[in-house]
Amino acid sequence: MEKLLIFIPAYNCEKQVPRVLSQLLDPHVLPWVGECIVVNNRSTAMNVLANTDAYSTGSGLLAEHLSPANVVTIPLTDKDPVRLGWIYPQNAKLSSHAEGFVRLLEQSIQRSIAYTSSLHRQIVGK
C-alpha cells in the first residue's frame, strides 16, 4: 500500500492541530499515513502546493495576488457550492464598520470567483 504525505496548513487555527492529528490515528486512516507536515503560514503552504503534487481542500477560490500561478483548484463535480456567511445577534443592526467589512468581503469573494473562473477557462482552453 502506498503511504501518503499528509500536508496540514494550520495558519490561524493552531488550536485545531491536535484534533486533526488525532484523526490520523483512526484505524481506517492510519495505514495510509506515511508522514505529516504541518505549516503555520500561508506562504509556506502555497509554496508546497505550487512545487509538489500536494493538494488542499477548502473553498476552491484563489486570490490573484496571493496564489502562485502554478496553484490551481479543481472543482468537485456534483457538489453544492461552498456558502460563506456571518453570524450576528438577532434583532441587532450591524455597525457601519461591520457593514463596510462585509461589503469588502463580498467584493473580495467576487474578485476571487472571477480570477479562479478565468484560471479554469485557461486550463480547459475555453
Beta strands, then each sheet from edge to edge (+ up, - down):
strand 1: 4-9
strand 2: 33-39
sheet 1: 1+ 2+
end
